[in-house]
Amino acid sequence: MKNFRGYQVTREYGPIPGSNKFHTGIDLVKSHKAPIQAFTSGEVLYAGEGKDGTGFGGYGNVVLLVDKNNRGQLYAHLDSVKVTKGQHVKPESIVGYQGETGYTTGSHLHFEVRKVAESSPPYGWRADRENNCLNPTKYLQNYNSGDQNKKLTLRNGNVGEEVEKIQQKLVSLGYSLPKYGIDGRFGDETEAAVRIFQSDQNITVDGIVGPVTHESLDKAIADQTIPYPGSTFSRGSTGENVRRIQRIVNTRVDGIYGPKTETAVKKFQSNHNLLVDGIVGPNTWKVLF
């Protein structure tokens, strides 16, 4: 397989012959202390020694990445790590070096794909090993296919691009995230906003973004039509439209277009390749709403 080119596969994913155990990943060998490169892009959720009780017990030195599908890609038994928590890595970036740390009989890379990426213990690990992880070979083969891009159920503890999309939808609908904003981390603030949205939509209030909540969010976004009012908004502007702008650019919502609102608008414009002038005219309004 292209993704594992340069490696020797020493153990596949699946039941271990002659035992009742299940191998949750794939074991790969280059050479001891050979550089290990990321198979996809992602953000580092954990990098360091896998201690008991963390979801990494026995794995030695590990790196856990969350990818665009909110899956946890685990690189284990590393001799040493080369990345740090919060770092964004690109495909083929070196994340560490092949080793034999933890419970192992020799130098190799254990690579597994956890179904859910979590930013705190147990980091997506579950006791049900057979249903805890995906087949890494098939997963990487289909990484950019539609099957992997189906909407995932998201809840407190999840991180990644899919969480960020939910946060963007919530904010655009007026459900503010004043403390942390759109940061790609599903914490208490995001859960509270989801619960309020669910209550407003008369659907089950559980703080979890499952199929029904996904559908309700998409419908609410599609039904949201706020035509351009015909005048620009800049320092000194006031009123409900300023409040709408403030909710989306994630600044204090007070209906007064002051310096902080202008700064937030400039950041929004920069992030969306718009003219950065701090003024909400027709082009910026169209992207906002």
N, C-alpha and C positions, 0 to 999 in steps of 0.2 A: 504493500500500500504506500502511496506517495507520502502520507504524513509520517510514516515510520521508516522512511528510507534512511539507510545508514545504521539502523538498529537490527539486532538479532532478537527475534521474539522467543522468549524462553518459557513463558506461560501465558495462555490465552485467558480471556474473561470467561467465567462460567464455573460449573461444578468441577471440583478437583477429583480426578479419577482415583478410585480406591479409598475414598473418604466421604464423609457426609458434609464436608465443608464447601463453601462457595467462594470463588476468587472474584473479588469485586472490581478488578482492573485488569491491566495487561502488563506483563513484566518485559522490559526491554533492556538490551545490553549494547553499549558501544565499547567503552573501555573505562577503567577506573579513573575517576576525576575528569572524564571527558565533559565538555560543556553541554548542558541540557538546554535546549531552546523551546520556547513556548510554541505550542501547536496552533494557537489562535491568539488574537488580541484579548485583553482583559484587564481587570483591576485586581491588584493583590489584596486579598482579605487577610492572609496570614503568611508569615515567613519566619521560620525559625524551628526550634526543637518542638516536636510533637509530644507533649506531655500527657500522661494518663488523665482521663476525665475531660479532655478538650475535644475529643472526636478524632484525635491523631495519635492516640497511645499506640506505641509499637512501630510507628511509621518513621521514627528517626527525625532527621531534618526534613522539613516539608515546605512547599510553597502551594498555597491555594489561590487560584484565580477565579473570579466570577466573570463569565463571558456574556455576550449579548443576549443569550437566551436564559439568563439567570441560573445557569448550571455551574456547579463548582468543579473546576478542573484541578485535580490534586497531583502534584509531582512529589514523590516520596522516596525516602531512604537516601537523600542527597548527602554528599560529603560536606557540602557547604552551600549556602544560598547567596544569591547576588542581588536580590531585590528587597524592597522594604514595603511594609503595609501601606496601602493607599497609592502605590505607584501604578501607573498605567503602562502596560507593556504591549508591544506590537508582535505580530507573528515572527518567529525566529529570533526574538530577543532572548538573550541568555538569562535564565532564571536561577540557575545553580549548576552544580557539578555532580556527576554520577558518583554514588557512594554506597556504603554498606552500613549506614547508621540504623538504629532501631532493631527490630526482630527480623533478621535476614541471614541467609546462609552464604551470601556473596554479593559482590558489587553489582547493582542493577538499578534501573529506574522502574518504580511501580507507578503507573499512571492510571487514574480512575476518574470517572465523571459522575459526580453526585447529582442526583435529580434536582435538588434545591440548594442554592448557595445561601448560607447564613453568615452574618458578620460577627457572630459570637458562638461560644460552645453550645451544641456539639458541631457547629459548622457544617450542617447538612448530614452528619452521620446518623444512621438509624440501626437499631439492633437487628432488624430484618434485612440481613445483608443482601439477599437475593433481589429484593425490591428497592434497595437503597440506591443503587447505581445503574447507569446505562452502559450498554456495550460500547466501549470507547472507540473501537474500530468503526462500527456502524455510525456512531455519533459524528465522528469527524468526517466520514464519507458524505454524510447528509447535512453537514453543518450549515450550509447556505441554502438548503432546500426549503420549500414551503412547510414540510413536515416539522422542521425544527422551529419554525417561526410562528406556530400556532400560539394563541394567547395563553399565557400561563396563569395559574392561580397564584396570587401574590398576597403575602401577609407580613405581619410585623417580624422583622429580622431579615427580610429579603433585601438585596441590593442589586444595582445594575441598571442598564438602559431601560428595561421594561418598567421598572419602578419609576424612573424619571418620566417616562411617557404618561403614567398614571398621574403623577404629581402635576405635570403640565396641564392635563385635562382638568384636574380639580381646580387649579388656580385660575384657568381661563373661564371656569364656570362660577368663579367668585368664592371658592372655598380656600381661604388664605392659609399659607404655611409661614407665619410670621417669624418663627425662631430659626428654622433651618432652611426653609425655602426648597427649591427644586434641586436636591442634592443626590438623588438616586438611591437614597437609603430609606427603607420603609420602617420608620420608628413610630413612637407614640403619637407624634404630631400628625403624621400622615394617616395613621389608623383613626385618629379622632375625626379628621376631615372626611375620611371614607364613611365613617359611621353617620355623620351628619348628612352626607349626600344620600346614603341609603335610606335614612329616615325621611328625607324630603321626597324620595322617589317611591316611598311605601313598599320597599322591598326588605328582605331579611336584614336586620342590623347586626352584623357580626364583625365588621371591620376588616373583612377579607374580600379581596377583589377576585371573585370567581366569575363563571360565565354570565350570570345574570347581571352582576355589577358592571362587568365589561360592556355588555350590551346596553345597559342603561346609560353609562358614560358616553358611549359612542352616539347614542340617540340624542342625548342632551346636547352634545357638541354639534351634531348635524342640525338640530332645531334652533341652535343659537344664531340669531341673525341680528346684528347691530349695525345698521347702515352708518356710513360716515356722516357726521352731523353738519358738515359743510364749513367748519372753521377749525383752525389749528389750535393745539394746546401746548402751552409753554409756561415759563415762570409767571406766576400771578393768576393763572387760570384756576377756577374753582368749580365745584359742582359734582353731580353724579357721574358724569363721564370721566372726570378726573379720578374718581374713586374706582371706576372700572379699570382705568389704565393702571392705577397703583396696585390693584389686586394681581394683575397679570405680570407686571414687572417686579413684583415681590418687594414692595417697600411699604412703609407705614400708610395705612388707608385713613386719610383724614379729609379728602376732598380738596386739598390745597396743593397746587403744583409749585413746590418749593425746590431748593437746591438738591435735596436727597432724591426727589422724584425725577428731576432732570438727570442726575447721575445714573439712576436705575434705568431710565429710558435709553440713555446713551449705551449702557451695557447691553441692553436688549437689542438695540440697533446694530451694534458691533457683532453680536452673536448671530444675527440673521442677515448679515451682509447688506445692511441698509446704510443710507447716508447718516453718519453719526453727528447729529446736531442738537440732540436733546429736545427736539420739537416733534410732537405727534401731528403729522400731516396725513394726507390721504394714503400714502404708501405705507407708512408705519402703522396706521390704523388698520389697513387691510391685513397685515401680518398679525397684528394683535388680535383681531376679531374675525 
